[in-house]
Amino acid sequence: MDYRQAGVDVEAGRAFVDRIREVVTSTHRPEVLGGLGGFGGFFEMPAGYQSPVLVSGTDGVGTKLKVAHMLNRHDSVGIDLVAMCVNDVLTSGAEPLFFLDYLATGSLNPEQLAAVVEGIAAGCHQAGCALIGGETAEMPGFYQAGEYDLAGFCVGIVEKAKIIDGSQIALGDVAIGLASQGIHSNGYSLVRKIVAEAGRSDRDAPGYDWSECPELLNGPSLADVLLTPTQIYVQPILSALRTGLPIHAMAHITGGGLPENLPRCLSPHHSIKIDPLSWPILPIFQWLLQAGRVSTADMFNTFNMGIGFVVVVPDSAAEQAIAHFQQQGVGAYQIGSIIAGDGSITGIPTR
């Protein structure tokens, strides 16, 4: 017996690394030292910082990967992977510098996994960070045929005196919500259950086909809408900071929605009051609510509901902030305000 007979093709692994080399190196910044294939990725500290602080984050794509596997569409989940990490790091005001990925599969499929890595590279280009390394693990018997899992790791940098941690928040500050591109990468266990099991009046069997185009979505199929990648907010936020927009706090709206993520950027002495009618709810959320008969509270506790990122600014800077993000091509809405409290969120159903 040999390793290949056991299900691991070492030569195919080497060929895969060679195949993705060009797309990976296309993301490199001037600070990257060395090339792909070593035991570690090298990144020189950028110049111009007096007291640099490194900010790290890690995340995955969750069961959205199940949708990609079912539909055999792998070109966008890499963008999701990068987005989930860089948006987290961004909340402190840090610029993402470099990214690494971990990709595990039962049997290496070069076409499939190359599409994944190309998506990761595309996400790195959007975020302005370098893809400097990763790991592709072939683990026969551990994953279903044709399936893989992803994890990402990001490191960013911020001047110590410019760290945004919520301590700058003051009473009367306002929350500016930045529009999401849809579901992003959270709540897909519920999404898949609704698509597979939702009762229907127009047929005997429950459930929907991923190729269906529900009228409420006004055109695109469920597959197209639900595989839309997560919005990367790095460039609009960094450009806002460079222009001097006074941002006091930021939150990335991921699993748990607004109720779980907004309080993470508040002090124990402040709360945030949200107006749920202040931004448009995307059709996909309306469809999920109706098709799955999901309560409004569960919708807000599971999904971003059309707001993927929130910045807190002084009331006097609200119009400036909205105009800036709209000029950057990102929908922006004044969705709430800071009030005295205990670090909680009010105005939307949470139970």
C-alpha positions in Angstrom: 0.0 0.0 0.0 1.0 3.6 -0.4 -0.4 7.1 0.6 -2.2 7.5 -2.8 -4.1 4.2 -2.3 -5.1 5.5 1.2 -6.7 8.5 -0.5 -4.0 11.2 -0.4 -2.4 12.3 -3.7 0.7 14.2 -2.8 1.6 14.9 -6.4 -1.8 16.4 -7.0 -1.3 18.6 -4.0 2.0 19.9 -5.3 0.3 20.5 -8.7 -2.5 22.4 -7.0 -0.1 24.7 -5.2 1.6 25.5 -8.5 -1.8 26.1 -10.1 -2.8 28.8 -7.5 0.6 30.4 -7.2 -0.1 33.2 -9.7 -3.5 34.2 -8.3 -2.1 34.2 -4.7 1.0 36.3 -5.6 -1.3 38.8 -7.4 -2.6 39.9 -3.9 0.9 40.7 -2.5 1.7 44.1 -1.1 5.2 45.6 -1.0 5.7 44.4 2.6 5.5 40.7 1.6 8.8 38.9 1.8 9.5 35.6 0.1 7.1 33.5 -2.0 4.6 30.8 -1.7 5.6 27.3 -0.4 7.7 28.0 2.7 6.8 27.0 6.2 5.7 30.5 7.1 4.6 33.7 5.5 6.8 36.8 6.0 5.4 40.3 6.2 7.5 43.4 7.0 6.0 46.0 9.3 4.7 48.9 7.3 6.5 52.2 7.7 5.0 55.3 9.3 3.7 54.0 12.6 4.9 55.3 16.0 3.2 52.7 18.2 1.7 50.0 15.9 -0.7 47.5 17.3 -1.5 44.3 15.4 -5.1 43.2 15.4 -6.0 39.6 14.5 -9.2 37.8 13.6 -10.3 34.4 12.5 -13.6 33.0 11.1 -15.2 30.6 8.6 -18.1 30.6 6.2 -20.4 28.2 8.2 -23.1 26.1 6.6 -23.3 28.5 3.6 -20.7 26.0 2.3 -23.4 23.4 2.2 -25.3 25.5 -0.4 -22.1 25.9 -2.5 -21.6 22.1 -2.3 -25.2 21.3 -3.3 -25.1 23.8 -6.3 -21.5 23.1 -7.2 -20.7 26.8 -7.2 -17.5 27.6 -5.5 -16.4 31.0 -6.9 -17.8 33.3 -4.2 -17.4 31.5 -0.8 -13.7 32.6 -0.7 -14.9 36.2 -0.7 -17.1 35.3 2.2 -14.2 33.9 4.1 -12.1 37.0 3.7 -15.0 39.3 4.5 -15.9 37.6 7.7 -12.3 38.1 9.0 -11.4 41.5 7.6 -14.7 43.2 8.6 -14.1 42.0 12.2 -10.6 43.4 12.3 -11.8 46.6 10.7 -14.1 47.4 13.7 -11.0 48.6 15.7 -9.9 50.9 12.9 -7.2 48.5 11.8 -6.1 48.2 8.2 -6.0 44.5 7.2 -2.4 43.6 6.2 -2.3 39.9 5.4 -4.5 36.8 5.3 -4.0 33.0 5.5 -6.5 30.3 4.8 -7.0 26.7 5.9 -8.8 24.5 3.3 -9.7 20.9 4.2 -11.2 18.3 2.0 -11.8 14.5 1.7 -10.3 14.3 -1.8 -8.5 17.1 -3.6 -10.5 18.4 -6.6 -8.2 20.9 -8.3 -11.0 22.7 -10.3 -13.2 23.0 -7.3 -10.6 24.2 -4.9 -8.9 26.5 -7.4 -12.3 28.3 -7.7 -12.3 28.7 -3.9 -8.8 30.1 -3.8 -9.5 32.5 -6.6 -12.5 33.8 -4.5 -10.1 34.2 -1.5 -7.7 36.2 -3.7 -10.6 38.3 -5.0 -11.6 39.1 -1.4 -8.1 40.0 -0.5 -7.9 42.4 -3.5 -11.2 44.1 -2.3 -9.8 44.4 1.2 -6.3 45.5 0.1 -4.6 42.7 2.1 -2.1 40.1 0.9 -2.7 36.3 0.8 0.6 35.1 2.1 0.0 31.5 2.9 -2.4 28.7 3.8 -2.9 25.0 4.2 -4.7 22.5 2.0 -5.4 19.4 3.9 -6.5 16.2 2.2 -8.3 14.1 4.7 -10.0 11.0 3.2 -12.9 9.6 5.3 -13.3 12.8 7.2 -15.5 14.8 4.8 -18.3 13.7 2.4 -17.3 13.3 -1.2 -17.0 16.7 -2.9 -17.2 18.7 0.3 -14.6 20.9 2.0 -14.3 23.3 4.9 -12.7 26.7 5.2 -11.2 28.8 7.9 -9.5 32.2 7.5 -7.0 34.2 9.5 -6.3 37.9 9.2 -3.9 40.4 10.8 -4.3 44.1 10.6 -2.5 47.2 12.0 -3.6 50.3 13.8 -1.8 53.2 15.5 -2.3 52.7 19.3 -3.6 56.2 19.8 -6.2 55.7 17.1 -7.7 52.4 18.2 -11.5 52.5 18.1 -12.9 50.6 21.0 -16.2 52.3 21.9 -14.7 54.4 24.7 -15.2 57.5 22.6 -19.0 57.0 22.5 -21.1 59.9 23.9 -24.8 60.4 24.6 -26.5 61.7 21.5 -24.2 59.9 19.1 -26.0 58.3 16.1 -25.6 54.8 14.5 -25.2 54.8 10.8 -26.1 51.4 9.3 -24.3 50.3 6.1 -26.3 48.1 3.8 -25.6 44.4 3.4 -25.6 42.6 0.1 -28.1 40.0 1.6 -27.7 37.2 4.0 -23.9 37.4 4.0 -22.6 34.3 5.9 -24.9 33.8 8.9 -28.1 31.9 9.5 -27.7 29.4 6.8 -28.9 26.4 8.9 -32.3 28.2 9.1 -32.1 29.2 5.5 -31.5 25.6 4.3 -34.3 24.4 6.5 -36.8 26.9 5.1 -35.8 26.1 1.5 -36.0 22.4 2.1 -39.1 22.2 4.3 -41.3 25.3 3.9 -45.0 24.4 3.3 -46.5 25.6 0.0 -50.0 26.2 -1.1 -49.2 25.5 -4.8 -48.0 22.0 -4.5 -48.4 18.9 -2.3 -44.7 18.4 -1.3 -43.0 21.1 0.8 -39.9 22.9 0.0 -38.4 24.9 -2.8 -35.9 24.2 -5.6 -32.8 26.4 -5.5 -33.3 27.4 -9.1 -36.8 28.8 -8.4 -37.3 32.5 -8.6 -39.9 33.5 -6.0 -42.0 36.5 -7.1 -41.0 38.4 -4.0 -37.3 38.3 -5.1 -38.3 40.1 -8.3 -36.1 38.2 -10.7 -33.1 36.3 -9.4 -33.2 32.7 -8.2 -32.8 31.6 -4.6 -29.4 30.2 -5.5 -28.2 33.5 -6.9 -29.5 35.5 -4.0 -28.3 33.2 -1.3 -24.8 32.7 -2.7 -24.3 36.5 -3.0 -21.0 37.1 -1.1 -20.5 39.1 2.0 -19.9 42.8 1.6 -16.3 43.9 2.4 -16.4 47.3 4.1 -12.6 47.9 4.3 -12.0 50.5 1.7 -15.1 52.7 2.5 -14.3 52.7 6.2 -10.5 53.3 5.8 -11.2 56.2 3.4 -13.7 57.7 6.0 -11.0 57.5 8.7 -8.4 59.1 6.4 -10.7 62.0 5.6 -11.1 62.6 9.4 -14.7 61.3 9.9 -15.0 61.1 13.7 -16.0 57.4 14.2 -16.5 56.5 17.8 -17.4 52.8 17.5 -18.0 50.1 14.9 -19.7 46.8 14.7 -19.7 44.0 12.1 -23.3 42.5 12.0 -22.8 38.7 11.8 -24.4 35.8 13.7 -27.0 37.0 16.2 -27.8 40.1 14.1 -28.1 43.5 15.5 -29.2 42.4 19.0 -26.0 40.4 19.6 -23.4 42.5 17.8 -24.2 46.1 18.4 -23.9 45.9 22.2 -20.3 44.6 21.7 -19.1 48.1 20.7 -20.9 49.9 23.6 -19.7 50.8 27.1 -21.6 49.5 30.2 -23.1 53.0 30.6 -24.6 53.4 27.2 -27.4 51.7 25.2 -28.5 52.0 21.7 -32.0 52.7 20.5 -32.8 51.4 17.0 -35.5 52.4 14.6 -36.3 49.3 12.6 -38.2 51.4 10.0 -35.2 53.5 9.1 -33.8 51.3 6.4 -35.2 49.1 3.7 -35.5 45.4 4.4 -34.2 43.4 1.5 -36.7 41.1 -0.3 -34.8 37.9 0.7 -35.5 38.6 4.4 -39.2 39.2 3.6 -39.3 36.0 1.7 -37.6 34.0 4.5 -40.0 35.5 7.1 -43.0 34.5 5.0 -41.9 31.2 3.6 -40.6 29.9 7.0 -43.2 31.7 9.1 -40.3 33.0 11.2 -41.1 35.4 14.0 -39.8 39.0 13.7 -37.7 38.5 16.8 -36.1 35.4 15.4 -35.4 37.2 12.1 -33.5 40.0 14.0 -31.7 37.5 16.2 -30.6 35.4 13.3 -30.0 37.7 10.3 -28.4 41.1 9.6 -31.8 42.2 8.1 -30.1 44.4 5.5 -27.5 46.1 7.8 -24.0 44.5 7.5 -21.9 47.0 9.4 -22.6 49.9 11.8 -20.5 53.0 12.6 -21.3 55.3 15.5 -20.5 59.0 15.0 -21.5 62.3 16.6 -24.9 63.6 15.6 -23.2 66.6 13.9 -21.3 64.2 11.6 -24.2 62.0 10.6 -25.0 63.7 7.3 -21.3 63.7 6.4 -21.0 60.0 7.1 -24.1 59.1 5.1 -22.9 61.1 2.1 -19.4 59.6 2.3 -20.6 56.0 2.2 -23.1 56.6 -0.5 -20.4 58.2 -2.6 -18.4 54.9 -2.0 -21.3 52.9 -3.4 -22.6 51.6 0.0 -26.1 52.3 1.2 -26.1 54.2 4.5 -28.9 55.0 6.9 -29.3 56.7 10.3 -30.7 53.7 12.2 -30.5 54.7 15.8 -28.9 56.8 18.6 -26.9 56.4 21.8 -28.8 56.7 25.1 -28.0 56.2 28.7 -28.3 52.5 29.7 -26.6 49.3 30.5 -24.9 48.2 27.2 -28.2 46.9 25.7 -30.1 47.4 22.5 -33.8 48.7 22.4 -36.3 49.3 19.7 -36.3 46.0 17.9 -37.8 42.7 19.1 -35.2 40.4 20.7 -37.3 37.6 22.1 
